[in-house]
Amino acid sequence: MMIKKPKSTTAKEKLTPFDYTLSIIGGKWKMKIMYQLAFEEVMRYGELKRRIPGITHKVLSSQLSEMERSGILKREEYQQIPPKVEYSLLPRGKTLMPILEEMCKWGVENQ
């Protein structure tokens, strides 16, 4: 008798749609980053850091990398001295903005 191993599933397959959405926008900083990019469209790293009080270099770098891997934002690096890197929301990231707008609206109404 041969015992079959259960099919392995990826972490993404185990998430509910709600959990998946939270994994993309959850945490203290991702929504703040998205908010800044939604209004400015293209921002450099230093400008993002200045506009988000309290965020550390390490956290901002980490969050930007995660969001880039998730297909939420685009990182464009220019080969020049000094180095220039710009960030902008991708169309997939822009589809999340109505959710963030509703959250802000709720905050205004219930604060």
LUMKE-598240 format. One record per residue (C-alpha): residue number from 1; residue in three letters; x, y, z. Coordinates in steps of 0.1 Angstrom, whole numbers, m for minus. Layout:
BEGIN
@num: NUM, residu: ALA, east: X, north: Y, up: Z
...
This chain:
BEGIN
@num: 1, residu: MET, east: 0, north: 0, up: 0
@num: 2, residu: MET, east: 14, north: 34, up: m10
@num: 3, residu: ILE, east: 7, north: 64, up: 11
@num: 4, residu: LYS, east: 3, north: 96, up: m8
@num: 5, residu: LYS, east: 17, north: 128, up: 5
@num: 6, residu: PRO, east: m8, north: 157, up: 7
@num: 7, residu: LYS, east: m3, north: 183, up: m19
@num: 8, residu: SER, east: 17, north: 212, up: m5
@num: 9, residu: THR, east: 1, north: 246, up: m8
@num: 10, residu: THR, east: 18, north: 279, up: m9
@num: 11, residu: ALA, east: 12, north: 305, up: 18
@num: 12, residu: LYS, east: m7, north: 326, up: m7
@num: 13, residu: GLU, east: m32, north: 298, up: m13
@num: 14, residu: LYS, east: m39, north: 295, up: 24
@num: 15, residu: LEU, east: m49, north: 331, up: 28
@num: 16, residu: THR, east: m85, north: 342, up: 28
@num: 17, residu: PRO, east: m92, north: 372, up: 5
@num: 18, residu: PHE, east: m94, north: 394, up: 35
@num: 19, residu: ASP, east: m60, north: 381, up: 49
@num: 20, residu: TYR, east: m44, north: 386, up: 15
@num: 21, residu: THR, east: m56, north: 422, up: 13
@num: 22, residu: LEU, east: m43, north: 429, up: 48
@num: 23, residu: SER, east: m10, north: 413, up: 39
@num: 24, residu: ILE, east: m7, north: 439, up: 10
@num: 25, residu: ILE, east: m18, north: 471, up: 28
@num: 26, residu: GLY, east: m16, north: 461, up: 65
@num: 27, residu: GLY, east: 7, north: 476, up: 91
@num: 28, residu: LYS, east: 15, north: 510, up: 102
@num: 29, residu: TRP, east: 33, north: 524, up: 72
@num: 30, residu: LYS, east: 21, north: 509, up: 39
@num: 31, residu: MET, east: m11, north: 529, up: 37
@num: 32, residu: LYS, east: 8, north: 561, up: 46
@num: 33, residu: ILE, east: 32, north: 554, up: 18
@num: 34, residu: MET, east: 4, north: 547, up: m7
@num: 35, residu: TYR, east: m14, north: 579, up: 4
@num: 36, residu: GLN, east: 17, north: 600, up: m3
@num: 37, residu: LEU, east: 22, north: 584, up: m37
@num: 38, residu: ALA, east: m14, north: 587, up: m47
@num: 39, residu: PHE, east: m13, north: 625, up: m44
@num: 40, residu: GLU, east: 22, north: 632, up: m57
@num: 41, residu: GLU, east: 22, north: 604, up: m83
@num: 42, residu: VAL, east: 61, north: 602, up: m84
@num: 43, residu: MET, east: 83, north: 607, up: m53
@num: 44, residu: ARG, east: 119, north: 602, up: m45
@num: 45, residu: TYR, east: 130, north: 582, up: m14
@num: 46, residu: GLY, east: 141, north: 612, up: 6
@num: 47, residu: GLU, east: 109, north: 631, up: 0
@num: 48, residu: LEU, east: 88, north: 601, up: 11
@num: 49, residu: LYS, east: 109, north: 598, up: 42
@num: 50, residu: ARG, east: 103, north: 635, up: 50
@num: 51, residu: ARG, east: 66, north: 633, up: 45
@num: 52, residu: ILE, east: 61, north: 603, up: 68
@num: 53, residu: PRO, east: 71, north: 614, up: 103
@num: 54, residu: GLY, east: 85, north: 587, up: 125
@num: 55, residu: ILE, east: 94, north: 562, up: 98
@num: 56, residu: THR, east: 130, north: 549, up: 100
@num: 57, residu: HIS, east: 152, north: 544, up: 70
@num: 58, residu: LYS, east: 152, north: 506, up: 76
@num: 59, residu: VAL, east: 114, north: 504, up: 78
@num: 60, residu: LEU, east: 108, north: 526, up: 48
@num: 61, residu: SER, east: 132, north: 506, up: 27
@num: 62, residu: SER, east: 116, north: 473, up: 38
@num: 63, residu: GLN, east: 81, north: 485, up: 32
@num: 64, residu: LEU, east: 89, north: 499, up: m3
@num: 65, residu: SER, east: 106, north: 466, up: m12
@num: 66, residu: GLU, east: 76, north: 446, up: 0
@num: 67, residu: MET, east: 52, north: 468, up: m19
@num: 68, residu: GLU, east: 73, north: 465, up: m50
@num: 69, residu: ARG, east: 73, north: 427, up: m48
@num: 70, residu: SER, east: 35, north: 428, up: m43
@num: 71, residu: GLY, east: 31, north: 448, up: m76
@num: 72, residu: ILE, east: 17, north: 478, up: m57
@num: 73, residu: LEU, east: 44, north: 503, up: m66
@num: 74, residu: LYS, east: 72, north: 508, up: m92
@num: 75, residu: ARG, east: 108, north: 516, up: m83
@num: 76, residu: GLU, east: 126, north: 534, up: m111
@num: 77, residu: GLU, east: 164, north: 538, up: m107
@num: 78, residu: TYR, east: 183, north: 563, up: m128
@num: 79, residu: GLN, east: 220, north: 557, up: m135
@num: 80, residu: GLN, east: 234, north: 590, up: m125
@num: 81, residu: ILE, east: 255, north: 606, up: m97
@num: 82, residu: PRO, east: 241, north: 612, up: m72
@num: 83, residu: PRO, east: 218, north: 581, up: m76
@num: 84, residu: LYS, east: 182, north: 589, up: m82
@num: 85, residu: VAL, east: 153, north: 565, up: m74
@num: 86, residu: GLU, east: 117, north: 573, up: m79
@num: 87, residu: TYR, east: 86, north: 555, up: m67
@num: 88, residu: SER, east: 51, north: 555, up: m81
@num: 89, residu: LEU, east: 19, north: 535, up: m77
@num: 90, residu: LEU, east: 12, north: 509, up: m103
@num: 91, residu: PRO, east: m23, north: 504, up: m117
@num: 92, residu: ARG, east: m28, north: 475, up: m92
@num: 93, residu: GLY, east: m18, north: 499, up: m63
@num: 94, residu: LYS, east: m42, north: 526, up: m76
@num: 95, residu: THR, east: m71, north: 501, up: m73
@num: 96, residu: LEU, east: m66, north: 501, up: m35
@num: 97, residu: MET, east: m70, north: 538, up: m32
@num: 98, residu: PRO, east: m109, north: 537, up: m29
@num: 99, residu: ILE, east: m104, north: 514, up: 1
@num: 100, residu: LEU, east: m81, north: 538, up: 17
@num: 101, residu: GLU, east: m103, north: 568, up: 9
@num: 102, residu: GLU, east: m133, north: 550, up: 26
@num: 103, residu: MET, east: m111, north: 543, up: 57
@num: 104, residu: CYS, east: m102, north: 580, up: 58
@num: 105, residu: LYS, east: m139, north: 590, up: 54
@num: 106, residu: TRP, east: m148, north: 566, up: 83
@num: 107, residu: GLY, east: m121, north: 582, up: 104
@num: 108, residu: VAL, east: m134, north: 617, up: 98
@num: 109, residu: GLU, east: m170, north: 607, up: 106
@num: 110, residu: ASN, east: m161, north: 587, up: 137
@num: 111, residu: GLN, east: m132, north: 605, up: 153
